Every structure is written in structure tokens, then in C-alpha cells.
Amino acid sequence: MKFYFIILFLLISIGELLSQTIENDSITEINGKVLDASTNLPLPFTNIGVLMKNRGTVSNEDGQYLLNISDLDLSDTVSFQYIGYKSMKISLADLLRNPLILLREDIISINDFIVYGNEIDAKAIVKKVIENKAKNYRVTPLKSRMFVRNRYATDVISLRIKSLKNSFDELDKSTAKMVENSVPPHQLSYTDYYGDVYSNNVNDIDTKDRTKLSPIKIITLSDNEDYSELETTFNALFNDTDEKEYWKVASGVFSTKLTVNGDSANIDTTQKVEDYKNTMSSWFFEKQINRSNDFLSMEDEDSWEFLYKTGKYNYTLFGGTRLKGEDVYIIDFVAKGRGDYKGRLYISTSTYAILKAEFQYADGKYGTDISMLGIAYKETIHKVTVFFENRNGNYRLKYMFRQEGEEIGFNRNVELLKKRERFLFDKTIAKYKVKLIYKAVNLNSIEILVINEDIISKKQFTDFKSKERLKVKYVNEFDDNMWKGYSIIAPTDQMKDYRKH
């Protein structure tokens, strides 16, 4: 009996301690991980939500999640859903004790899933996705609370600059080496946006007017690389420019004119510099969201080739599952012949809407591949995970991860020219010519998490006016405290470990 009361006392004490901790705002978020119970492999992009509360997130590509629990009660229930796996519901109190979540696979075998007289034709099911697209993915003006993360990583494989000709006094033999040394071998940048996005993607709307932003918080990893010595050197050149003189960069038949006065930067020169400090153009985010919306519309037959050109693919019915009351086909596909992709589709058996799609380039397949005149460009990665939610018969985006990678090569002579305008042919006053050999790998990704959304009228969309420049907080490294109290996607280990120098 004494032992029983000790255990009971400990349980009560732990419960009270957790309650006090949350009430005192000592713990405002949970860091955890979602794994496959059988293999212990991470389950990326798991949908995580607090029942009856407008709160949720998604695990990142490593299965890690970051859940905002401010203003929640210990009795609240957190749901973990990964399509093809049994959902788990757990109290917040239990999740605080153990944030590691193990989900078990829940896939019905093909034999059990075939409830009709004839065998199911996987290719025929895939064809019905496009046939029913307009009905399943209806377009309407929306106001969405979103978290958007753009990431850019560059690995410089090689960079060599050899001076060939120089008629500028300000430049010497060390200039090329100075440029080489100023470029870091690895660069990582990211921008996180949290706030409202007004969108209207109907076809009669001009692209630049389809998206409007109302940010709550924007954080970007700033570039603190020191280019001061280079700036000093080239500013000395550019400042010595007469009214009829101009600058041009040329490589063979390719050339571009430089404007060094700042007038070409699309910035009102009468505007004070201070007004642009710690701000960023809204155009950057609008462009990224518009591009993502264009992709998600499934209108691009190249990006969604496996839906349009089914003759290029082999389709296999892997099995079935259920998601929020919907029976779902699980169909694997792989390119044959000239197809480009491989992946898995989760398609509703009743509406033929895609609830989730995972795909990437098939083995040995690539996107654009160009190599000519000393310029090489090859799209090596196109990897996508996207899932939609059924909201009153209309399937809307819940989460998207899209990653694109390319290899870039450049091996050409490049000239910096100072020119003077003349009546017939402009005269070259001075020239700096180098041999530029450059090879790099770029990896870019965008993640969009829709936290909630409301259908709005066209008038509401039109009446809302967004700012041209948005306030941004620049940081040198990821800090766990900077998103405290927000529902965001957990940063990857690469983001947390990276430091700007």
C-alpha cells in the first residue's frame, strides 16, 4: 500500500510540474522525431495537428518536428498522421514525457483491397486524375496563413581566374586571386516567411497580381562575406566614369551593359538608404509563391508527365489505405523508355484526387542538359513531396516540399570593357580580360506549410493592398528562440549547424 501511494504521489507531482511549466511559459515548444516503428527510419513530412485547436506543423525531411504548445492544456490531444501508416493520437502530457513518435504501417494488401469483380487497372486510375482535376481542385480567392521556407545551397567545385590582358591601372596581377579567394566553397542561405498570403489564381488574373502578402515575421540568413577589398578596387574604377562613358561585360558574342550609378537597380534614388535597411522586396516572395502555385495546378505537362503521358510509364497497384475516411489507392510508377520520373501516388478511390504525391527523377534521368560554347548546365535533381486535404469536396494544399538541383560549368574568356559613346561605333577605352573556369552544384528548395485558410471574395482580394517592401530580420545563424511561439517546420541539422563567417 505504501508503495502504491508513493507511485501515485509521483504521478500527481509530475503532472502538476508539467502544468506549472507550461503555465509559466518555460516550455513553449516540443522538439521531437517521427520514425517508422519497424525500421526506425525517419518519416518525413508527417502531418501533426492539435485536435480542436488551430495548431499544427509538419516534420521535416529528417522526420524532426517542432510543435508550438503555448496556450495549450496538458489534456489536449496531438494527432500524428502519415498516409499509409496508422494514425496516432497522444495527449500533450504524454508527448512532453516522450516526444519520440513511432508509427506503424497500415497498408491493405492488393488482394484485400480489390473489392470489385475485375482486377484494378493502375494506369486507368492515374488517367482519371487529370479527367477529374477541374472538379477536385477548384480555384477560388483565398487568404491563407502560411509558413514558407526558401533554401539555397551552393558548393563551388572549382574556380580559377587567369588574367590575359589588363589596361587598368587600378587592377594588378593579384586581382584575379583576390576574386578567387573571396568566393566561399560552400554557401547556404535561407529565408523563412510566416504570415498571410492572399491568392487568386484564376486564369484571367495577371501573374504579378495573383499574390499579395501580409507578413507577421520574416527571417533570413544574411550574407556576411567580406567583399570590402573587391568593392574598394572596383569602385575606384567605376567612379572614374565620364558622362559619355559606360561599362560592359562580354564573353564572345554575349555581352551586357552595366549601370554603375545605382539607377538600374529598380530603386527610387530619391529614397533614403535607411528606408531599405532591414527590408526585402515583396516581389521575391510573390514570385516564389506564384511559381509554386503554377506547379501545384498540375497544368505543366512536363513537371507532371506521369499524369499526362502514361504510355511512358509502368504503373503498379501497391495496395490501399485510408485517410480521414477516404479509401486510397497506392500506386507506384517508374519511367520506361523516354519517361523522366519515378514515385508513388495516393489517389482517392471515390474522387480520383491525389491526396499525396512523391516523385523524383528516375535513375539515369535528368532535366535540361546543355553543354556548348564553354557553358554547361544540367538539371540533376527534381524531388517533390506534396499532399492535399479534402476540404468540403475541394482538395487544397496542406504541404509541399520541392527541391531542384543543377550542375553549372563555365569555361570561357570574359572581358570587362570601358567604352565611350561615338557617332558610329563606340570606342573601347580600356579592357580587363580573364579566363574564367567555374564549376558548382546548386541545390534549391521551397517548403510551404498551410496552417489555415479562408475563402474570400474577389472584392476582398482586390481591396487588400500589400507593401512593396517587407521588414526582415537578418541573422548569422539559426537560433531556436527566434521562432518561439510560432508554428513552423523544424530546421534541418544543416541549417542549425551552419554559421556565416
C-alpha positions in Angstrom: 0.0 0.0 0.0 2.8 2.4 0.9 4.5 1.7 -2.5 1.2 2.4 -4.3 0.8 5.8 -2.6 4.5 6.7 -3.5 3.8 6.0 -7.2 0.5 7.9 -7.1 2.2 10.9 -5.5 5.0 10.9 -8.1 2.5 10.8 -10.9 0.5 13.7 -9.5 3.7 15.7 -8.8 4.9 15.2 -12.4 1.5 16.2 -13.8 1.4 19.4 -11.6 5.0 20.2 -12.5 4.3 19.9 -16.3 1.2 22.1 -15.8 3.1 24.7 -14.0 5.9 24.7 -16.5 3.5 25.3 -19.4 1.6 27.9 -17.5 4.8 29.7 -16.7 5.8 29.7 -20.4 9.0 27.8 -19.5 8.2 25.3 -22.3 6.6 26.7 -25.4 7.5 24.1 -27.9 8.3 20.4 -28.3 11.3 19.1 -30.3 10.7 15.5 -31.4 11.0 13.0 -34.2 8.7 10.6 -36.1 10.0 7.2 -37.0 8.8 4.0 -38.7 8.2 1.6 -35.8 9.6 -1.4 -37.7 12.7 0.1 -39.3 13.4 3.2 -37.1 13.8 5.2 -40.3 12.5 8.8 -40.2 9.1 9.6 -41.6 9.5 12.9 -43.4 6.6 15.3 -43.8 4.3 13.7 -41.2 1.2 15.8 -40.6 1.0 16.9 -37.0 -2.0 18.7 -35.5 -3.7 19.6 -32.2 -7.3 18.4 -32.2 -9.9 21.1 -31.8 -7.2 23.7 -31.9 -5.9 25.7 -34.9 -2.4 24.5 -34.4 -0.2 22.2 -36.3 3.0 21.5 -38.3 4.8 19.0 -40.5 8.0 17.0 -39.7 11.0 18.0 -41.9 12.8 15.7 -44.4 14.7 14.1 -41.5 11.5 13.3 -39.6 12.1 16.0 -37.0 9.3 18.2 -35.8 8.9 21.4 -33.8 5.4 21.9 -32.2 4.3 25.2 -30.7 2.5 24.3 -27.4 2.0 27.8 -26.0 -1.6 28.3 -24.7 -2.3 24.5 -24.8 -3.5 22.3 -22.0 -2.0 19.0 -20.9 -5.3 17.3 -21.7 -5.1 18.5 -25.4 -4.7 15.7 -27.9 -2.0 15.8 -30.6 -2.5 13.8 -33.8 0.3 12.3 -36.0 -0.8 11.3 -39.5 1.4 9.8 -42.2 -0.5 8.3 -45.1 0.0 4.6 -45.3 0.5 4.4 -41.6 -1.8 4.1 -38.6 -2.5 7.5 -37.1 -1.5 8.1 -33.5 -3.3 10.4 -31.0 -1.5 11.2 -27.9 -2.1 13.7 -25.0 0.1 16.7 -24.7 1.2 15.5 -21.3 2.4 12.1 -22.7 4.1 13.8 -25.6 6.1 16.0 -23.2 7.3 13.0 -21.5 8.4 11.2 -24.7 8.4 13.3 -27.9 9.6 10.3 -30.0 6.7 9.0 -32.1 6.8 5.5 -33.7 4.1 4.9 -36.4 3.2 1.5 -37.8 2.4 0.8 -41.4 -1.2 0.4 -42.3 -1.3 -0.8 -46.0 -4.0 -3.1 -47.1 -2.8 -5.9 -49.4 -3.8 -5.9 -53.1 -5.9 -9.0 -52.7 -7.8 -7.5 -49.8 -8.1 -4.1 -51.5 -9.7 -5.5 -54.7 -13.4 -5.4 -53.8 -14.6 -5.4 -57.4 -15.1 -8.3 -59.8 -12.2 -7.4 -62.1 -8.6 -6.6 -61.4 -7.9 -2.8 -61.0 -6.0 -1.1 -63.8 -3.5 1.2 -62.2 -2.9 3.2 -65.4 -6.6 3.8 -65.8 -6.8 5.2 -62.3 -3.9 7.6 -62.9 -5.6 8.8 -66.1 -8.7 9.7 -64.1 -6.7 12.2 -62.0 -6.5 14.7 -64.9 -10.1 13.9 -66.0 -11.3 15.0 -62.6 -8.8 17.7 -61.9 -11.0 20.7 -62.5 -13.7 19.3 -60.2 -11.3 18.3 -57.4 -9.0 21.3 -57.3 -11.4 24.2 -57.8 -9.7 27.7 -57.9 -11.1 30.4 -55.6 -9.6 33.5 -54.0 -8.0 32.6 -50.6 -6.5 34.1 -47.6 -4.0 31.5 -46.2 -1.9 31.6 -43.1 1.4 30.1 -44.3 4.9 29.2 -43.3 7.3 29.4 -46.4 10.9 28.4 -46.3 13.3 29.0 -49.3 16.7 27.4 -49.1 19.7 27.9 -51.4 22.9 26.0 -51.2 25.9 26.2 -53.5 29.1 24.1 -53.5 31.9 25.5 -55.6 33.8 22.6 -57.1 36.4 24.7 -58.8 37.1 28.4 -59.5 40.1 29.6 -61.4 40.7 33.0 -62.9 43.7 33.7 -65.2 44.5 37.3 -66.3 45.0 37.6 -70.0 45.0 41.3 -70.7 44.8 44.4 -68.5 44.9 48.1 -69.3 43.6 49.4 -66.0 46.0 50.9 -63.5 43.7 50.1 -60.6 43.9 46.3 -61.3 47.1 44.2 -60.9 48.1 40.6 -61.1 46.6 39.9 -57.6 43.1 41.0 -58.6 42.2 37.6 -60.1 43.5 35.8 -57.0 41.5 38.2 -54.8 38.3 37.3 -56.6 39.0 33.6 -56.3 39.6 33.9 -52.5 36.5 36.0 -51.9 34.1 33.2 -53.1 33.5 30.7 -50.2 33.5 27.0 -51.2 30.1 26.4 -49.6 27.3 28.8 -49.3 23.9 28.4 -47.6 21.1 30.9 -47.3 17.5 30.6 -46.4 14.5 32.9 -45.8 11.6 31.9 -43.6 8.2 33.7 -44.1 5.3 33.5 -41.6 2.1 35.3 -42.3 -0.9 35.6 -44.5 -0.9 35.1 -48.3 -3.8 36.4 -50.4 -4.0 34.5 -53.6 -6.3 34.5 -56.7 -5.1 32.0 -59.3 -7.9 32.3 -61.8 -6.6 32.3 -65.4 -7.8 35.9 -66.2 -5.6 37.4 -63.5 -2.2 38.9 -64.4 0.6 36.8 -62.9 2.0 39.8 -61.0 -1.4 40.5 -59.4 -2.2 36.9 -58.2 -0.4 37.1 -54.8 -0.4 39.6 -52.0 1.4 39.4 -48.7 0.7 40.3 -45.1 3.7 39.1 -43.2 3.9 38.6 -39.5 7.6 37.7 -39.3 10.4 37.2 -41.9 13.8 35.9 -41.0 16.7 35.4 -43.4 20.2 34.2 -43.1 22.3 37.2 -44.0 25.4 37.0 -46.2 28.3 38.5 -44.2 31.1 37.5 -46.6 33.7 40.3 -46.7 33.9 41.8 -50.2 35.1 45.1 -49.0 38.5 44.9 -50.7 36.9 44.0 -54.0 34.4 46.7 -53.7 37.1 49.3 -53.0 39.0 48.2 -56.0 36.2 48.2 -58.5 34.5 51.3 -57.1 37.7 53.2 -57.9 37.2 52.0 -61.5 33.5 52.8 -61.8 33.7 56.2 -60.1 36.1 57.3 -62.8 33.4 57.3 -65.5 32.5 60.3 -67.6 29.0 61.2 -68.8 29.5 59.6 -72.2 31.3 56.5 -70.9 29.8 53.2 -69.8 30.8 49.7 -68.8 30.2 46.3 -70.4 30.9 42.7 -69.6 31.4 40.5 -72.6 32.1 36.9 -73.4 32.4 36.2 -77.1 29.2 37.3 -78.8 27.4 37.6 -75.4 27.5 40.9 -73.6 25.6 43.0 -71.1 25.8 46.7 -70.3 26.5 47.7 -66.7 25.0 50.6 -64.9 27.1 51.7 -62.0 25.2 54.7 -60.8 22.5 52.7 -59.0 19.7 53.9 -61.3 19.3 50.5 -62.8 18.6 48.7 -59.5 14.9 49.5 -59.8 15.2 51.6 -56.6 13.9 55.2 -56.4 17.2 57.1 -56.0 15.4 59.8 -54.1 14.5 57.3 -51.4 16.8 57.3 -48.4 19.0 54.3 -48.0 17.8 53.9 -44.4 14.3 53.1 -45.7 15.7 50.0 -47.4 17.8 48.7 -44.5 16.4 45.5 -43.0 13.8 45.2 -45.7 13.3 43.0 -48.7 11.2 43.4 -51.9 7.8 41.6 -51.7 8.5 40.6 -55.3 10.9 37.9 -54.1 8.2 36.0 -52.1 5.4 36.7 -54.6 7.5 35.2 -57.4 8.2 32.0 -55.4 4.6 31.5 -54.3 3.3 32.2 -57.9 5.8 29.7 -59.2 4.7 27.1 -56.7 1.0 27.7 -57.4 1.7 27.2 -61.1 3.4 23.9 -60.3 0.6 22.8 -58.0 -2.1 23.5 -60.6 -0.8 20.4 -62.4 -1.1 22.3 -65.7 2.6 21.8 -66.6 2.7 18.6 -68.5 6.5 18.3 -68.2 6.5 18.5 -64.4 3.6 16.1 -64.1 4.5 14.0 -67.1 3.4 10.7 -65.4 -0.2 12.0 -65.3 -0.4 13.1 -68.9 1.9 10.8 -70.8 1.0 7.5 -69.2 2.5 5.5 -72.1 6.0 6.4 -70.9 5.5 4.7 -67.5 4.8 1.4 -65.8 2.2 1.6 -63.0 1.8 -0.9 -60.2 -1.0 -1.0 -57.6 1.0 -1.4 -54.4 -2.1 -1.6 -52.2 -4.5 0.6 -50.4 -5.0 2.6 -47.2 -7.5 5.0 -45.6 -7.0 8.7 -44.8 -9.6 10.7 -42.9 -12.4 8.4 -44.0 -11.3 8.1 -47.6 -10.2 4.9 -49.3 -7.0 5.5 -51.1 -5.2 3.6 -53.9 -1.4 3.4 -53.5 0.2 3.4 -57.0 3.9 3.1 -57.7 5.2 4.3 -61.1 8.6 4.2 -62.9 9.7 5.6 -66.2 10.2 3.3 -69.2 11.9 4.5 -72.4 11.7 8.3 -72.5 9.9 8.9 -69.2 11.6 11.0 -66.6 10.2 10.2 -63.2 9.6 7.6 -60.6 7.5 7.8 -57.5 4.3 6.9 -55.6 0.8 8.4 -55.8 -2.0 8.2 -53.2 -5.3 8.5 -55.1 -8.8 8.7 -53.7 -10.9 5.7 -54.8 -14.1 7.8 -55.0 -13.0 11.2 -56.4 -9.6 10.2 -58.1 -8.0 13.2 -56.5 -4.3 13.0 -55.5 -4.0 13.1 -51.7 -0.3 12.8 -51.7 2.4 12.5 -54.4 6.1 11.7 -54.0 8.3 11.7 -57.1 11.8 12.5 -58.4 13.9 11.9 -61.5 14.2 8.2 -62.3 17.7 6.6 -62.2 19.8 7.9 -65.0 17.3 10.6 -65.9 17.9 14.4 -65.9 16.2 17.6 -66.8 17.7 20.2 -69.2 21.2 19.2 -70.2 23.2 21.8 -72.2 26.9 21.8 -73.0 28.1 24.2 -75.7 30.4 27.1 -76.2 32.1 26.6 -72.9 28.9 26.7 -70.9 27.4 23.6 -69.2 24.1 23.4 -67.4 22.4 20.1 -66.2 19.3 19.7 -64.0 20.2 16.8 -61.8 17.5 16.9 -59.1 13.8 17.4 -59.1 12.3 16.0 -56.0 8.7 16.6 -54.8 6.5 15.7 -51.9 3.1 17.3 -51.8 -0.1 16.5 -50.1 -3.6 17.9 -50.2 -6.5 17.9 -47.8 -10.2 17.4 -48.6 -12.0 20.5 -47.5 -15.7 20.2 -48.2 -15.1 18.4 -51.5 -12.3 20.7 -52.7 -8.7 19.4 -52.3 -6.4 22.2 -51.1 -2.7 22.2 -50.4 -1.6 21.3 -46.9 2.2 20.9 -47.5 4.7 21.0 -50.3 8.4 20.3 -50.5 10.1 20.9 -53.8 13.8 20.6 -54.4 15.7 21.3 -57.5 19.4 20.8 -58.2 21.7 21.7 -61.0 25.3 21.4 -62.1 26.8 24.6 -63.6 30.0 24.9 -65.6 31.7 27.9 -67.3 35.0 27.9 -69.2 35.3 31.0 -71.3 37.1 34.2 -71.7 35.4 37.2 -70.0 36.1 40.9 -70.6 35.4 43.9 -68.5 35.3 46.8 -71.0 35.2 50.6 -70.5 33.6 52.2 -73.6 33.0 55.7 -74.9 29.9 56.6 -77.0 30.6 57.7 -80.6 28.5 58.5 -83.6 29.0 55.2 -85.5 30.9 52.7 -83.3 31.7 53.1 -79.6 35.3 53.1 -78.7 36.9 50.7 -76.2 39.0 52.8 -73.8 40.3 50.0 -71.6 39.9 46.3 -71.2 40.4 43.7 -68.4 40.3 40.2 -69.9 40.4 36.9 -68.0 40.0 33.2 -68.5 37.2 32.1 -66.1 36.8 28.4 -65.2 34.0 27.8 -62.8 32.1 24.6 -61.7 29.4 24.5 -59.0 26.5 22.5 -57.7 23.3 24.3 -56.7 20.6 22.9 -54.5 17.4 25.0 -54.1 14.2 24.1 -52.2 11.0 25.6 -51.2 8.6 24.4 -48.4 5.1 25.6 -47.9 3.0 24.7 -44.9 -0.6 25.9 -44.9 -1.6 26.4 -41.3 -5.2 27.5 -42.1 -7.1 29.2 -44.9 -10.3 31.0 -45.6 -12.2 31.5 -48.9 -12.6 35.2 -49.6 -14.4 37.2 -52.2 -12.8 38.8 -55.3 -13.5 42.2 -53.7 -11.7 41.3 -50.5 -8.7 40.2 -52.6 -8.8 43.3 -54.7 -9.2 45.7 -51.7 -6.2 44.3 -49.9 -3.1 46.2 -50.6 0.3 44.8 -49.8 3.5 46.7 -49.3 6.3 46.7 -51.9 9.0 46.2 -49.2 8.7 44.0 -46.2 10.5 44.1 -42.9 13.1 41.4 -42.5 15.2 40.2 -39.6 18.7 39.3 -40.7 20.6 36.6 -38.7 24.0 35.0 -38.9 22.9 31.6 -37.7 19.8 29.7 -36.7 18.6 30.4 -33.2 15.9 28.3 -31.6 14.4 31.3 -29.8 13.8 33.3 -33.0 10.6 31.3 -33.8 9.5 30.7 -30.3 5.7 30.7 -30.1 5.2 30.1 -33.9 4.1 27.0 -35.8 7.0 26.4 -38.2 8.8 23.5 -39.9 11.7 22.3 -37.8 15.1 23.4 -39.2 17.3 20.7 -40.6 20.6 19.8 -38.9 22.4 21.5 -41.8 20.6 24.8 -41.1 21.2 24.6 -37.3 24.9 23.8 -37.7 25.7 26.4 -40.4 27.4 29.6 -39.4 28.1 32.6 -41.6 31.7 33.8 -41.4 
